Amino acid sequence: MCEDVSFFNFSIHKIISKEQSYLNQARIRLLYYGLFLVFIASGTLFISVYFQGQHLLAYTAGFLMLYVAVLFKALTYRPNWFRISHALLIAGTLINFSIVYVSLQTINIVTVQAVIVVIIFSYYMLGQTWGLVYSLLNTVPILFFLLIDYSNGYVIHIKPDKIDQATIIISLFANFILLIFIHSHLYTSFLKNIKQLKESGEEQAALNSKLEKAIEKAEKSTQAKSEFLSTMSHEIRTPLNAVIGMSNLLMMGSPRPEQKENLEILKFSANNLLAIVNDVLDFNKIESGKLVFENISFNLAELMNNVCGGQKLNAKEKGLEFTLNIDAKLNNKVFFGDPTRITQVVFNLVSNAIKFTTQGNVWVRVICLEDRHNKVTVKFSVRDTGIGIEEINRCRIFEPFTQESLTTTRQYGGTGLGLAIVKRLLDLQGLHLNVLSRIDEGSEFSFNMELPVSTAVIDEGTDTPSGETKQGGSTGLKVLIAEDNMVNVMLMKKLLSKWDIIPTIAENGERAVEFMQYGNFDIILMDLQMPVMNGFDAADEIRKMADPKKANVPIIALTASAMIDIKDKVFEAGMNDYVSKPFKPNELLEKIQSLVALV
């Protein structure tokens, strides 16, 4: 309270502030004016009993007058009403005790009144607990005195003082004034406090109403943003699906060297655009708080080789030496975690290392720090000899849509989302990303991850080489394709013809249901956003068919949507799996073969 108040202050306005509650303000006022009244009353009593020769009462009144003056000065300098109230009540209790047992050696209306004043003051100032304590301290000694006086008569070797009628009148008048003042002052403050609470409650209700509206508006804004991103994603991914798909088809047709080079440039550019779209969508998913981490088994060594396989080619094209070192202790172990998110983190770190390194080396190391049989602590580090990062900018690089500087953005391109995604993915798992960097010497990003591990050993002889797909079992399959985009229809026809799969095209969901009613198919590839009837409704209608074989036909959703809960919606609609557009031909074929094999 009021630490800047001068020692010579006597004003009440300097020890009361608006930040204090009405009740505390009232308590300070009560002490301020109450101490002043007690000082006057004790001074008047001192004069009265002193000239009557009542020395014990005179000493008591004189002590009370000086004590009250000290408390008044303490209040106007450091207004700690709680401590001052205790000090005053302790003094009042001792004075009541001394008057009954020493000064008067009797109980009269004045002593009873003084006890009542102490009891009321203690409850108003300090609350129920301390009020009870001071009530007992003042009443028990009086009751004890009455018992002694009744049984044997109270006698000590000190002659009691005798007070005249004038002193009694002064004492009664002072006590009545104090009682009235305490009640009226505190009653008024209680009313103001109740009014303040009511006003605060009304203000809180108004704020809650505004907050609810703000939350509702924010939720609508978030939903609108998600729907916008989903729509834009669909509109961008759909033509990208055709561009990348046709590039794959043309490259599968043994093009001439110059054609192959042009196709690789086309595919590279399309994949770059797709990566930008995916970064924006992934960041939106992370920021929405709806990202769920998987806990599935995977081979870490194989995962790292797959992640870095394509990056080695990118590094080689720039003339960089790319080195991947995987600790031998991590080979042939089955780990549990989210390989997709690990891939995302490592891929972004390696991509950045290659992007910002013009000459020299890029090292990727995966080291086993601690092996505790069922858990392994793995350190992932990506180091380069690139441009480095100034220390002042090391926090900025993790902000979304931000790079170290405008010059960096112009020279190297990119959205500035890679490291933001990495940071947030690691933060969500409680992991810390360490950064070491020197300008023109390079940077190193590293993090430690604890992964559960199985005691099982991976059979290395069962893996299918990367890029090769077993096509056995797909020949002659009848596939119903529900797709309204003619470019995608043409792409699917050409792709499926290379796998000797027989396609039937339905231009919307309603036609797909009709085809299923009159024909038999091994599997359905269902686009989700179509006119007349969408893919969700079409799948629901097919699942309701009377023929069990038709009702249980495998359905793979083909979607360019980026809705966060699209996976859940697909499975809720009764579909078996989904593939995001643009899709990888091998991924689609593997899912077709696996689902058909289960029927």
HELIX and SHEET records of a PDB file:
HELIX    1   1 TYR A   22  TYR A   50  1                                  29    
HELIX    2   2 HIS A   55  TYR A   77  1                                  23    
HELIX    3   3 TRP A   81  SER A   98  1                                  18    
HELIX    4   4 ILE A   99  SER A  103  3                                   5    
HELIX    5   5 ILE A  109  SER A  151  1                                  43    
HELIX    6   6 GLN A  165  MET A  252  1                                  88    
HELIX    7   7 PRO A  257  GLU A  287  1                                  31    
HELIX    8   8 LEU A  300  GLU A  317  1                                  18    
HELIX    9   9 ALA A  328  LEU A  330  5                                   3    
HELIX   10  10 PRO A  339  LYS A  355  1                                  17    
HELIX   11  11 GLU A  391  ASN A  393  5                                   3    
HELIX   12  12 ARG A  396  PHE A  398  5                                   3    
HELIX   13  13 LEU A  406  TYR A  412  1                                   7    
HELIX   14  14 GLY A  418  LEU A  428  1                                  11    
HELIX   15  15 GLU A  460  THR A  462  5                                   3    
HELIX   16  16 MET A  486  LYS A  498  1                                  13    
HELIX   17  17 GLY A  509  TYR A  518  1                                  10    
HELIX   18  18 GLY A  535  ARG A  543  1                                   9    
HELIX   19  19 PRO A  548  ALA A  551  1                                   4    
HELIX   20  20 ILE A  566  GLU A  572  1                                   7    
HELIX   21  21 PRO A  585  LEU A  598  1                                  14    
SHEET    1   A 6 ILE A 296  PHE A 298  0                                        
SHEET    2   A 6 VAL A 334  GLY A 337 -1                                        
SHEET    3   A 6 GLY A 442  SER A 454 -1                                        
SHEET    4   A 6 LYS A 375  ASP A 384 -1                                        
SHEET    5   A 6 ASN A 361  ASP A 371 -1                                        
SHEET    6   A 6 GLU A 321  ILE A 326  1                                        
SHEET    1   B 4 ILE A 296  PHE A 298  0                                        
SHEET    2   B 4 VAL A 334  GLY A 337 -1                                        
SHEET    3   B 4 GLY A 442  SER A 454 -1                                        
SHEET    4   B 4 ASN A 434  ARG A 438 -1                                        
SHEET    1   C 5 ILE A 502  ALA A 506  0                                        
SHEET    2   C 5 LYS A 478  ALA A 482  1                                        
SHEET    3   C 5 ILE A 523  ASP A 527  1                                        
SHEET    4   C 5 ILE A 555  THR A 559  1                                        
SHEET    5   C 5 ASP A 577  SER A 580  1                                        
END                                                                             
